[in-house]
Amino acid sequence: MATKRTHVYRLYPDATMAHVLDQWCDYRRYCYNKALELWNATYSEYRMLVSPEILAEFKKPKEERQFTEEQNLFISRYYPTAALIQKKLTASKQSWESQISSRILQQACADLGKAFKKFAKDKALKVKRGAGHPVFQSKKAKSQGFKLNQGVVLAKEGNHGKLTLPVPAPYKGEWHSIRFSEIPKNAEFGTISFYREHGHYYMAVPYKYETPPYIHKHTGKKTGIDVNVSHFNDAEGEHYFLHKGNNGAVSLARVYDNIKHQQRILARKLKENGQIRLPGSAQKAIKKRESSFRSFTSVLTACRMTRCTSTRLTLSKNMMQSALRVERLLRRVIIQHQISMFYFKQKILPTDVLLDIHQ
């Protein structure tokens, strides 16, 4: 079974290759806008000339459509598709376009075709906030880029990588390799996306990893877990999942700092007529402190071993005002994810694990 993981590298081109990347980004935007203009014009012409019989056939399921030879000829000439638009744009190429890789034009037409398919699908399913009609791209957009599916060479050079872009046949200028931030992975990759943001250049490489299918087997073993805030105990000993450098530890430290801050506010009490009166800020602090502690105690008492989902730890900035969200994230990330991943490696199903949870 193949899995895809995309790695983003920063590119460090020299002045010559930076000019090439800028030119290719502009050319991709030019091709996309030209293809969209031609697509709209072709579709308008198609709607004017199409017969009711062809429209009736298109309303049927794809497997039940039956067109005559004349109808198929008409559809191939007038019905807009990515292949038809690419064919027309290639036939009308100007001389300066031969200095740029033709794969940029191919990928721009393919992206436009996917955008129209997504738009038609969401419109047919009546999705409320689905994909809209494709629009023209602006040169003022913050992100500009292009895609290449062939001819790209990634190599290792010292402690970083070296990128070699395909050279167009008529091109006779200087051409250099481009250094990027890390050593490339030793795996196959698909279509690479190049883009420019805020004056920096990046490359997104989708690697294809071959991983054997993992089959869960019931071992018949059972164990107990004593869950703590930063670690848990089982028959094999203690297992710490909140250590230095872990996002979970950093996030918990922020929560504890907030609790300490609320404790300091509570310490500032005012005595009036022999009674202790809390200021308004301290009363708010009580509620926030209670919600904070409730987040940790409830996550330890209400935790259940469910299916393991690979989730990234993203806690809310205003954590004290959304205790419910904190509780949900902590339960899912700190306890469920870490413990489930540990026993996943031990080939023990979550149903074989008995939790012994204490506050």
N, C-alpha and C positions, 0 to 999 in steps of 0.2 A: 504494500500500500504506500503510495507516494504522498508526501505532505509538502506544502509550500510555506516557506518563511522568507519574508522580505527583509533585507538588510540595506540600510541607508548609509552611504559613504559620502564624505565631503570631498569634492574635487579641488585640486590646486593647479589650475592650468597656467601656462605662461601667457604673455600678451598675445601671441599668435593664435593659440588654441582658444583663448577667451573670446577673441574676435570670431572664431569659427563657431563656438557654442552660441554666441549671441545671434549670429547670422542664421543658424539652424533653428533657434527658438522663434525668431521672427518669421522664418519660412514656414514653420509648422502652423503658426497662427494665420499666415496668408493662405495656406492650403485649406485649412479648416473653414475659414470664412468664404473662400472661393467655392468650396464644395457645398457649403450650406446654401449659398446663393444659387448655385446651379441645381441643387436638390429642389429648392422651392419653385424654381422656374419649370423644372421637369415635371413636378407633381401638378402644377397648374395646367400645363399642357396635357398631361394625362387625364385630368378630370374633365377637360373640355372634349376630348376625343374618345373616351372610354364608352363602351356600349353597356346597356343595362344587363345583358347576359353575363358579361364579365364581372360586373358588380355583384350579381346574384350568386355567381360561383364563389367569389371571395367571402361571402357570408357563411358558406358551408364550412364544416371542419376541414382541416388541411388534408386528411386522408380521403375525403369524399370529393375533392375538387377534380373536375375533368374539363380540360380546355382543348379546343381544336388547335390544329397547326397554325392557323391564321391568328387565333387568339394568343397563342404562345409567342408568336413573332411580334405581335403588337405589345405584349407585356415586356418582352425583352428589350424593346426599343424605347418605351415610354414610361414604364413603371420604375420609379427611382429606387435603386439599390446601391450599396457601397461599391460593388464591382462596376456598375454602369457609370457612376459618377467618377470613379478612378480612371476608367477607360477614356471618358471625355476629357478629363483634366490632363491626362498624359498626352492625348492627341493635340491639345492646344498649348503645350509647353512652350515657353520662350527660351531663348538661347542662354540667358543667365541662369536659368534653373538647372542646366546640366552641370553646373559647378557644385551642386548640392546633392547629397545622397537622395536617391529616388525612394528609399524606404520610408522617409519622413512623410512623403505624400501618401504612400500606401497606408501607413498607420493612422494618419489624419482622417482618411476616408473610412477606415475601419472603425475608428472611434465615433465618427458621425453616424455610421450605420447602427452601432450599438446604442447610441443616444436615442435615435428614432425608434428602435425596437422597444426600448424601455418606456418611451413616451406612449407608443401605441398600446403596449401591454397594460400600463397603469390606467390609460384612458378607457380601455375595454373593461377592465375590472372595476372602474369607477373608484379608484383610490383617492382619498380626500387630498392628501398632501404628497401625491406621487410626482414622478419626474415631469417637468414641463417641456414645452416645445424647445428644442435646441436654439440657442441664441448666438449671435456673433460674439467673438472674443475680442477684448480690448487690449491694446498695447499698454494701457495704463494699469493693467492688473498686476498685483504684487508678485504673482507666480507665473512664470513663463517656462515652457518646456517642450520636449519632443520625446518620441519613443523610437527605439531601434530593436528589431527582432533578429537581426543577422549581422554578421561581420564584426561584432564587438569582441575584443580579446582582453581578458583579464589575466594578469600575471603578477607574480611576486617579485618584489625588488627591495631587498633589505628588510626592514621592519614595516614596510608599507606596500601598497599595491601599485601596479602600473596599468593604465588603461590605454588601449589603442583603438581608435575609431576607424571605421571603413573609409578609405580614400576614394572619392568619385573618380571615375576613369578620366574625364577631360581635365581634372584639376592638376595644375602644375606649380602651385605655390608651395610654401614651406608646410611641413606637417610633422608634429612632434607627439610623443606619448604624453599622457597626463598622469600625474601622481595623485593617488587618493589616500584617504586617511588610514585604512587598515589593510591587512593581508586578506585577499579574497578567500572564500571558502572553497574547499575541494569538492564541488558538487555541480551538477548541471543547473543551468538557469534559463529562464524564459525571456520574455520581452522586457528590456531595461528601459526605465523612465529616467530621463535627464531633465532637471529643472533648475531655474535660477530664482533665488529669493533674497532680497535685500543685498544684492551685490555678490552673493556667494553662490557657488554651484554645487549641486548634489546629484547623486546617482542612486536610484532604488533598484536593487537587484533581487528578483524573486527566485530563490534557490529551490531546487526540487530534491528532497531527501527521501530515500527509500527506507521505510521502516517496516519491519515485519509485524504482522497483526498480533496484538497481545490478547491472549485468551485467559480469562479469569478461571481459576480452578478452586473449588472448595477444598480446603485443607482439613476441615474438621476441627481446627484449633480455635480456641477462644482465649481472649485476654481481657484484662481490665485496664482502664485508663484513669489516672488521677490528673485532672486538668488544672493547671495553674495559669497565671497570666502570661509568663514568659516561657514556660516549658510544660511538658507533661511527663508523667511517670507511667511505666508499664512493667511487665515482668522482666524486660531486658535492661531496665535502668531509666535514667533521665535523658530526655531529648529536648534540647533547646532550639527553638525556632525563632526567637527574637534575639539577635546578636548584633554586634556592631556592623554597620553597613547595610543592615536590613531595613527596608522601608517601614516595616511594621514597628520596629523598635523606635525609629525616629518619630513616627506618628503617635505612639503611646507616650513618648517623652513629652510631646507637645500637650497631650491631654493632661498628664500629670502636672505639668507646669501651670496649666490653666486652673486645675483644682487647687494648687498651692496659692495661686493668685486670689481665688475666691475665698480661701481660708484666711488670708490676710485681711480681706475686706470684713469678714465676720469678726475678726479680732478687734476691730474699731467700733466698740460699742459705747453708747452714751447712757449714763445713769441719771434718771430723773425721778424725784420723789421716792428714792429707795428702790425703784424698779428699773430693770434693764430694758431700754427701748432701742430697737435696732433701726438704723437709718434706712432710707429707701433703697440705697445701693446694696446694703447688707441683706435685705429681704430678697432682693433679686438674686443675690449670690447664693442664698440658701437653696432656692429652687434650681439654680444652675448646678450647684454642687451635688444636690440629690439626683438630678438627672444624669450627671456624669458618673456617679457611683452606681446608679441603677444600670447604666449601660454595660459596666463591667460585670456586675453580679448577675444580671439577666443573661448575659452571653455565656456565662459558665453554667447556669442552671437550666437554661432552655435549649442548650445546644444539642443537636441530634446528628448522628452520622448519616448523611445522605450521599448522593452521588458526587463524585469529586469533579468540580468544575475549575478549570484553570482561569483564575481571575486576577486582575491586576489591582493592587491596593491603591485606591483613590479615595481618601477621606475628605469630607467636607471642610472647607476653610472655617466656616462659622459653626464649629462642631457643637457648641453648647446650645445653640438655638435649634438644632435638629437632632435631638437625642435619639429619636427613632431611627434615623438614617445611620447614625453612628453604630447603634446596636446591631442593625442589619448587616452593615459592612464588617464589623468586628466578628460577628458570628460566622459569616461566610468566609472571610479571608483568614483571620488569625487561627480559628479553631478548625473549622471544617476543611479548609484547603490544606493547611500544614499537616494535620493529622492524617487526613485521607491520602495525601501524597506519600507520607511515610509508610503507611500500610499498603499502599499501592505497590511500592517497591518491594515490600516483603511478601507480595502475592497473597494477601489476606483480604477477603472481601469486607466491605464496611459492615455487612450484616453479621460477620463473625466477631465483631468488636463490641464489648460491653463497656459502657461509660460509667465511671464512678466519679461523679462531679460534685464538688463541694464549693461553697462560697468562700 
